[in-house]
């Protein structure tokens, strides 16, 4: 029975973390929308060099925190891919 209670508590904590992550993603989206209006062309939006610098940064941050950098990288690559698509749409709308 204690295992079920612990699992329930862990799930509540995970849900709280997910809410915090969504709040941060919303903040990131607002910033990406602004960036999309400021960039000159699609190449500047895609910015593969910038993407790799972000990946290096988050992998390093993950290692410092003792968490799996591969999970962080795959999460960020998926997120960045989605945000690039959003930013391309925003850029197109404002061109």
C-alpha positions as CSV (number, residue, x, y, z in Angstrom):
1,X,0.0,0.0,0.0
2,X,2.8,2.4,0.8
3,X,4.2,2.0,-2.8
4,X,0.8,3.1,-4.2
5,X,0.8,6.1,-2.0
6,X,4.4,7.0,-2.9
7,X,3.6,6.5,-6.6
8,X,0.5,8.8,-6.3
9,X,2.7,11.5,-4.6
10,X,5.3,11.2,-7.3
11,X,2.6,11.6,-10.0
12,X,1.3,14.7,-8.3
13,X,4.9,16.1,-8.2
14,X,5.4,15.2,-11.9
15,X,2.1,17.0,-12.8
16,X,3.4,20.1,-10.9
17,X,6.7,20.0,-12.8
18,X,4.8,19.6,-16.1
19,X,2.7,22.8,-15.3
20,X,6.0,24.7,-14.6
21,X,7.5,23.4,-17.9
22,X,4.4,24.5,-19.9
23,X,4.6,27.9,-18.3
24,X,8.2,28.2,-19.4
25,X,7.4,26.9,-22.9
26,X,4.7,29.6,-23.1
27,X,7.3,32.2,-22.2
28,X,9.7,30.8,-24.8
29,X,6.9,30.9,-27.4
30,X,6.3,34.6,-26.7
31,X,10.0,35.3,-27.2
32,X,10.2,33.2,-30.4
33,X,7.2,35.1,-31.8
34,X,9.0,38.4,-31.3
35,X,12.2,37.0,-32.8
36,X,10.3,35.9,-35.8
37,X,9.3,39.5,-36.6
38,X,13.0,40.7,-36.3
39,X,14.8,38.2,-38.6
40,X,15.6,39.0,-42.2
41,X,14.9,35.7,-43.9
42,X,14.1,32.0,-43.5
43,X,17.8,31.1,-43.2
44,X,18.1,33.4,-40.2
45,X,15.1,31.7,-38.7
46,X,16.5,28.2,-39.1
47,X,20.0,29.3,-37.9
48,X,21.6,25.8,-37.6
49,X,24.7,27.3,-35.9
50,X,22.5,28.8,-33.2
51,X,20.6,25.5,-32.8
52,X,23.9,23.7,-32.2
53,X,25.0,26.3,-29.7
54,X,21.8,25.9,-27.8
55,X,22.2,22.1,-27.8
56,X,25.8,22.4,-26.5
57,X,24.6,24.7,-23.7
58,X,21.7,22.5,-22.6
59,X,23.8,19.4,-22.7
60,X,26.4,21.1,-20.5
61,X,23.7,22.3,-18.1
62,X,22.3,18.8,-17.9
63,X,25.7,17.4,-17.1
64,X,26.2,20.0,-14.4
65,X,22.9,19.0,-12.8
66,X,23.7,15.3,-13.1
67,X,20.9,14.4,-15.5
68,X,21.0,12.6,-18.8
69,X,22.2,15.0,-21.5
70,X,20.8,12.7,-24.2
71,X,17.3,13.1,-22.9
72,X,17.7,16.9,-22.6
73,X,19.2,17.1,-26.1
74,X,16.3,15.0,-27.7
75,X,13.7,17.1,-25.8
76,X,15.3,20.3,-27.0
77,X,15.7,19.2,-30.6
78,X,12.0,18.4,-30.7
79,X,11.1,21.7,-29.1
80,X,13.4,23.7,-31.3
81,X,12.0,22.0,-34.4
82,X,8.5,23.0,-33.4
83,X,9.5,26.5,-32.6
84,X,11.4,26.9,-35.9
85,X,8.1,26.0,-37.7
86,X,6.2,28.6,-35.6
87,X,8.9,31.2,-36.2
88,X,8.8,30.6,-40.0
89,X,5.0,31.1,-40.0
90,X,5.4,34.3,-37.9
91,X,8.2,35.6,-40.2
92,X,6.1,34.9,-43.3
93,X,3.1,36.7,-41.8
94,X,5.3,39.8,-41.1
95,X,7.2,39.9,-44.4
